[in-house]
Amino acid sequence: MIRLFLSGFVLLILSFHGLGYEYEFGSCPKIKSVNNFNMSMFLGVWYALEANDDKLSCTTFTFKTTEKPLKYNIEESGPIQLISIIKHFYARFGKAKIEDVDYPANMAVKWNWMYPPEDLVIFETDYNNYAGVLFCSKLGLASQTRIFVLSRETNLTQENTQKVKDSLQLNQYSVKEFSPIKHKDCPKSNSNNTFKIKIFQDTLTPKSLGRNIEKLVKDNFGEKHSSEEKNESQESVTTIQP
């Protein structure tokens, strides 16, 4: 029963590609990326403090190197409320690729095999304190745009926040719909009281479906549950034997 529930649960999770943002008619906005961008200085954890979405909280992005040149691991994480009485913490993992070495602050991010890559533009940063990033995915004649003000800490001075917004306005993009993202009472990914959801590029492929479900069971219910489930399975087998 638990496995059936988790199968549907993972299917539901994949429905929030873009995490609740709506697609709108039109192409992705044109925005100038950072000149002479240095990805090695940009790596690490970034806290999202503002976005063009008023439903977010505790959102973070983490960028890491890979063994392949011009390719990087990216993780987006935060809480998501699916069942009111249970805290949920999601983390989705993707691959970011610099497709043109002349524009290293422009990348293509592949989150999941079911969806086309999402454009990523880093349009403002000083590497040590603040950054401005834009994600945009295309679906036919429509697009979905996500814009974040990022910080190395869970707070940012008004001066540095304004630098990111000024850069957006220079690109003729409005910041009126921006909302703050709080980082208070955030669910912890290592807490026993938090249902942890990890979404990888191959999630829900026939090959990985069973493996991902088993991992969810192990991560969220522990060895005790697995042992109980194994005993129940053995009892069931014993019952049907002649």
N, C-alpha and C positions, 0 to 999 in steps of 0.2 A: 504493500500500500504506500509506504514511504517512497519507494523508488518511482511509483507511478506519479505521485505528487510532485516529486522533484523534477521529473521529466517535463511535466507541464510548467513547472516553475521556471526552468531554464528557458523554455520556449517563450514564456512571458517576458523574461528579461531581455531577450533579443529584440523585442518589439520597441524598446526605448532607444533605438539607434538615434544618436543625437540627444538622448536624455530628455525628451519631452519638447524639444524645439519643433516649431511647425515649418513646413515647406511653404515658400511663397513664390509666386510667379516671377520669373526673371533669372538672370545669371548672377554669378557670384560678384560681389563688389570688387572694384579695382582699387588696390591699396599698395602704396610703396613700401617695400621691405627695408630693413636696416642695411645700410651700406657697410661694406667690409666686415660682415658678420663673422663672429668666431664661435662656432658651435661648441668647442671644448670649454669655453668660458660660460656657456649657457647651461651646461649639463647640471643635473641635480634636481632638488625639490623646489617647486614653486607653489605658493598658496594663492588661490583665486580669491580676490577681495571684492571685485565688482564684475558684473556681467550684464548683458542685455537679456536677462532673465531674472524674475523676482521669486523663483521657487527653489533656488539653490542654497546649500549650506555646506560648509566643511569640505569644499571641493579642492583637490590638489592635483598637480601634474608633476610627473617625475620623468626626466630624460636621462638615458644611460647609453653608453657606447656599446657597440657590437664588434664582432671580429671582422666585419666587412666594412670597407671604406664607404663613406657617404650614407651609411645606414645606421639608424639608432632605434633603441627601444623606447617606447613611450607608454606611460601608465596614467590613467585618469581614475581617480577614486573619490569616494564620498558616500554619504548616506542616501538611501532611497527607501521610501515608505510604501510597502506593498501590502503588509498586514499590520494593522494599527497597534496590536499588542506586542509585536516583535520588532526589535531594532534590526535594520538591514544595513550592511556595509558592502558596497560594490567596488570592484576594481576591474577595469578592463584594460587589456594589454594590446598594444598595436606596434606597427613598424613604421617609422618615419624615414623617408628617403629624400635626399637632396638630388633632384633630377637635373639641375643645371649648376655647375660649379661656379658660374659667374653670378648666380643668385642663391647663395647658400642659406639665406633666411626664408626661402620659399621651399616648402617640402610637400610631399604627398604622404598621407597617413592611411595605412590600411589597418582597419580595426577588426574586420570580420570578413570571411570569405563570401558572405551573402551580399555584401554591399560594395560599391565602387569606392576607390580611395577618396579621402577627404583632403581638400587643400588646407595647408597650414602656412600662414604668413606671420612672421615675427616682425612687427612694424615699429617697435620701440623697445629699447632696453639699455641699461647701464651695466648689466650682468650681475652686479652685486646687490642691488636693491629692488629694482622694478623692471617690469616688462609689459608689453602689450602684444597679445596674440589674437589672430583671427582664424577660425576654422570655417570652412565652407564645403558643403557637399552638394552635388548636383543630381537631380533626378528628372530626366527629360527636360522640360521647359521650366522646371521649378528648381529652387535652391534653398538651402538652409544655412543660415549664418550664425555662428557663435563667436562672441567677442569677450575677451577677459582682460582685466587689469590684474597682473600677477605681482607677487612680492616674495622675497626670500623669507620673510617673517609673516606672522598672522596680523600684522598691522603695517601701515604705510603712511608716510607724511602726506599732507594735503598737497604739498609742492610737487612731490614725485607722482602722485596720482594725477595731478593736473597735466604733467608732462605727457603722460600716455593719452589723455583725452585731447590735448592740444594736437598731438600727432594725428589722431583720428579726424579731428575737425579740419586739419589741413588737407586731408584726403576727402573732404566733403561728406563725412559720415557723422550723423547726429549722435550725441551721447545723452539725449534727453531720457531715453528709456533704460538707462543703466540703473541697476539696483545693487546695494551692498550685499556681500556674502559673509555671513557670520561664521566664526570658528570657535563657537562656545558650546560646551557639552557635546562635543563630537563623539560619535560611537567609535570605539576602538576595535581595530581589525583583529586584535589578539584576545578580545574579551570573550568569555564563555557565554555571555548574555547577548551576543551579537551574531546574527545569521550572516555568514560571510559568503559572498557571491563573487567568483572570479570568472571573467569572460575572456577567452583567448581567441586568436584568429581562426582556429579550427573548431571552435565550439559548435556543436550540433552537426558536424559532419558524421556520417555513419560510423566512421572509424573511432571517433573520439567521444561520441555520445555516452556510451556505457562507462568509459573511463572517467568522464567529467561527473557523472551522477554518483559513481562510487566515491569520488573524491569529496563531493559535497557532503555525502553521508558521513565520511570519516572526519572531515573538518568540523562539522557542526554537531554531530552526535557522539563522536568519540569511540574509543575501543569498546566501551561497555555496550553501546547500542549494537555495534557490529557483532559482538559476541552473542548478544541476545537474539539478533536476527539469524545468526548461524545456527543457534540451538533450535530456534523455531523451525528453520528449514530442515534440520536433521529429524526433528520430531515428525514433521509432515511427511518426509520420505519414509520414515519407519511405519507411519500409519497406513500408507498405501501399499506397503509390501505384503505379499501373500503369506 
